[in-house]
């Protein structure tokens, strides 16, 4: 039996994740099944406590929806106040019974939120006991919400904008007095033209190129790692963790020789990607690795073995704009990398750009596009599917 739950980040004004809304699911399809809200709430809380042991929250609070009956049944009191935000569903009537439950919840240290809120006089007596009010900005406009927020400044309430889809909406919501935000905007790269990139980015990219070569240049790798204290520290700790090491590794050269080619490749490839990840979802790191290997395998199948290193680097960089929350041109143009790779990443037509399109088509199960590109690249669909499967398994193994 499997346990499913979806989560959506809730971020602050600095786009830092401060909580997750937990959403009930009964299968791999990311949609809400046909069950009652009370059943969904009980399933989420039981699974979080007994199955996931709160791991999915990563130490943050979880927003959980509570329907009217589950509140009157005192379900929230069965779970610790420090772990969850009690989210009162929008269809709960502002009755005396609900008011009394909310007062008791607040007095016992629970954080209380009103979900998909639509203002009315009946809710006014509740405000002094509420911590968070959520507005669905697709049904209650930002300008309407702004007026209401100003009228409640004398209450200690934070306002959360739901269903924020773009950075323009995010910035507008900030200007209108919202403190918290929820929606798909966080997963899309923000176009930041003046972002200052990590000064060591170029060395990390060059290191990735070095470990993708058919024969490792240990001297070059040692030189690059030696200039990056963070990677050096991680590598030495990585080696010293092996139980068969009789004495601690005390130098970088010794560590590289001890690990050997396979482990050096695995450690460096994943360590570099993780340093670029900057708190983004781990699926982006995995996708970066998977595409790198996929490009390499496709080029080999095409007989272009001399292009494998360029393909690997292009694949790894193809999602770097999402990893760094920046515009691709701002990242790529300053890098000392092959012009063919730069052109592909910036959307210029060519073989590597076709590989980017192919990867996207496979990931989106767009088989019509896969068929079209297989003819353009003169490679069979069987070779594409095999390369996709093999590269996915490789990336999963690297990531563990």
N, C-alpha and C positions, 0 to 999 in steps of 0.2 A: 504494500500500500504506500502511496506517495502523499506528501503534504504540500499543498501549493499556497503561495501567498504572493501578492504583488506589492511593491512599495513605490511611492513617489516622493522624491525629496521635497522638503520645504526649506527654503533658503532665506537668509536675511538680506539686508540692503547691500551687503558686500558679496552676495552670491555664495555665501558660505552655508553649507548644509547644516541645519540645526535640529532637524527632526525628519521623520518619514511618516507619511500617511500609509497605513496598512490596509490593503484591499483584498477582500476575500476572493479566492479563485478555487474551482474544483477540478481543474485540469490545466494542461499546458497552454490552452488558448487564453490569451490575455484579455478576457472579457468577463463581466459579472454574470454569473449564472442565475437561473430563475429560482432563487430561494429567498426566504424572508430576511429582512435586515437583522432581526434578532438572532436567527440561526447563523448568519454570516459573522456577526460580532462574537458569538460564543465560540465558533470554530477558530477564528483568528486568535482569540485570547488563549484558548486551550492549546493550540498549536505552538504559539509563541512561548508558552510556559513549559510545556511537556516535550515538544518536538524540537523546535528551533532554539529553545533556551535563550531567547532574546538576541541570538547572534545576528539576526538580520537587521537589528537596529543599530549595530556598531556603536553601542554605548550612548545612543541618542534616544530621545523620547519618540514614542509611536502615537500618532493620532489615530484613534479608533472610533468609528461611527457607532452611536448608540440610539436605537429606536425608543419610542415611548414606553413600550412594555418592558424592555430590558432595564430601563431606568427605574420604573416603578417596582420591578422585581429586585432592585438593588444589586444588579450584576456588577457594576463598577467596583463596589466595595470588596469584591472577592479578589481583586488584583491590586498590586502595590501602586501607591500614588506617584512614586518617583519615576515609573517607567512609561506611563501612558497619559495622553491628553484625552479627556472625555469630550468627544465631539457630538453635540446634540443635533440630531438630524432635523432638517428643515420642516418636516411634516409633524414635528412634535407640537402639540398645542400648549400655549403659555398658561397652563392651569395652576391652581394652588398646589396640587400634588407635585407637579414638576418643579415649581418654585421651592418647595420644602426640600426636595431631593438635592437640588443645586446648592442651596444654602448649606446643607449638611456636607456635601462633597467638598465645597470650598473650605469649610471649617476643619475638615480632616486632611487638608493639604493637597487636594487634587487640582489639576489645571483644567479649566473648563473652556470649551470653544463652542460658538454657535455656527453651524454649517449653513452655507448658501442662504445667508441671512437676508430677509426682506423686512425693513423697519416697520414697526407699528407701535401704537401707544401701549398695547398690552404687554410689550416686552420691556418697557421702561423700568419697571421695578426690579428687573433681573440684572440690569447693567452693573450695579455695584458688586455683583458676585461673579461676573464674567471676566475672563482673562484675555480671550481672543475672539474676534468676530471675523468671519470669513465671508467675503463677497465674491460671487461668481460674476466676473466682469463681462461675460457674454450675455447675461440676462439683466444685470444691474450695472449701468454704465459707470465708468471711472469718474465722470463729472458728477453724477448723482451721489456716488459713494463719497466723493471729496466733500460735498456739502454736509453730508451726514457725519463724517468723521470730525469736521470742525465743530459740530454741535455737541460732540461728546468728549471734547478735550479735557474736561474736568474729571473724567473717569480714567482709571488706570487700565485702559484697554489697548491691546495691540490689534492692528487690523491686517488681515491677510487677503491678498488678491489671488483668487483661484482662476485657473484656465488662462494664464498668461502665456501667449503663444509666441511673442516676438520680443526682441530687445527694446523696440520702440514702446511697446506696452509696458514692459518692465520699468523703463525710465520714466514714463508718464505716471505710472502708479506710484513710484517713489515720490515724485513731485506732488502727488495728491495726498500724501500722508500715510501710505501703507508702509509697514515695517517688515512684513513677511510675504513670501511669494511662492506660488505653486503652479506648475504647468510645464509644457514641453519646451519652453524657451531655453531652459538650462542645458539641454542636450545638443543645442545647435551652436556652432562656433560663433562667437561674437566678433564682429568686424571692428578690430581695434587697430587703428593705423599708427598709433604712436607707442605701441607696447614695446618695452625694452626686453629683448630676449636674453636668456641665460648666456653669459659670455663663454661658457664651456660647451655650448651646443655643438659648435663645429667639431671639437675634438671627439665628442660622443658619436657624431655621425661618422667621422673618419675611423673610429674604433669599430663601428658596426661593419663598415666596408672591409676592414682588415680581417675580421673573423668570418666574413662570408667567402673569403678566398679559398681556393682549393688547397693551398698550402699556407699554413700560418707563418707569418713573420713575427716570431716571438720577440725580437728586439724592438720592432715597431710597436707592438702591443704593450710591451713593458714601458716604453717611453711615454705612450699616451696615458696609460693608467697612472704612472708615476706623477703625472701633472694634475691628477684629479684625486685629492685626498679621500673624498667620499667613496669612490669606486675602489680605491686601494684598501681602505678599511673594510669594506664589505667583502672583498676578495679574500683577504687574509682571514677574516672570521669564517668565511665559507669553507676554506681549506681546513682550518683548525677544528671545525665541527666533526670531521670524519673520525670515526672511532678507531680506525686502523692507523692513524697517525701517532707514532710513538713519541715524538717530540714536537712542540709547536713550530709552525712555519715562521721564520723570522725575517724573510726577505721576499720581495716581489718575484724575483727571478726563480727562487726556490719554489714558490707557490705555483707559478706557471708550469714549471717542469714537472712538478708533482702531479698536477691535475691532468696534464696531457691534452691533446687537441680537442677531443670530444667534450670534455667537461669545461674547458676554457670557452669553447663556442657557446655552450648552453648557458653558462653563467653570465658571460658578457652580453650576449644578445638580450637576455631577459632583464639584466640589471640596467642596461642602457634604456630600454623601453620604460621600465618602472621609474627611472629618474625623470623621464619626460612626461609621465602620466599626470602629475600635478592634481591629484585628487579626482581625476575623471573616472568613469566606470571602467572596471577591469576588462570589460568586453572590448574596449578600444585598444588596449595593449595587446590582447589576444589577436584582434583583427589585424593589427600592424604586423605581427609576427607571421600570421597565416598568409597574408598577402605577399610578404617578402619571399616566403618559400614557394608560394604558388607561381609567382612571376619567374622565379629561378627554374622551376620544373617545366613550365610552359616553354620557356626559351630553349631548354635542353631538348624537349620533344621536337622543337622546330629545327634542331641542329645548330642552334646559335649558342654553342657552349661558351664562346668568348664574350657573350653578352650577359652571362649569368650574374656577375657581380653587380652590374648596372641594374639589372632587373631586381635583384634582392634589395638594393638600396632604394630604388624607386617604390617598390611595394611597401617597404617599411615606412617611407615618408608620406605615403599617399593618404594617411589619416592624421598626419601631424598637426594640421590646422585644428582638428577637433581636440587633440591631446593638449595643445597649448592655448586653446581659446583665442586664436589669432588668425589674421588673414594669411592665406598660403603665400602670397607674394612677399609679405613682410618677413616671413620665415626663410623662404628659399633663396631669394635674390642675394642676400649677403653671404650665403654658404659657398664654400669652395668645392663645388661638385660639378660633375659633367653637365655640359649644356643640354644634351639630349634629355637628361633626367629633369633638369629645371623646366625645360619646355613642356614635358609631359605633365608635370605637376601643376603647371600654370595653364593647362588646357590646350596646348598646341597639338595639332594632329600629328600622329606618328605611331610607330610600333608600340612604344611604352604607354602612350595615351590609350591605345587600343587595349592594352593589358589592364589598365585601370578600369576602362569600361567593361571589360570582360569580368573582372572581379566583382564589380557592382551588379552586373547582370546575374551572375551565379548566386550572389548573396541575396538577391531579391527574387530568385526563381523566375527570372524573365527569360524563358527558354527560347522565345523568338529571337531576342537579342543575342543570346548565346549562339544560336544557329547562324545568325548573320556574321558574327565576329569569328566564328570558327572557319568560315569560308574566307574571310578577309585575311586571317592569320595562317590559312592553309594547315589547319590542325583538326583532328577529329573530335567530335563531342565526347567520345569515350576517353580520349586523352585528357580533355578538359576536366571531366568529372573525376577521373582517377587522380589528377593533380590536385583537385580541390579536396578530395577525401584525404589524400596523403598529407597535404600541407596542413589541414585542420588537425589531424592526429599529431603531427609534429609540433604544432603550436601548443596544443593541449599538454603534450609531454614536457615541452620547454617551460610551460607556465606552472608546473606543479613542483 
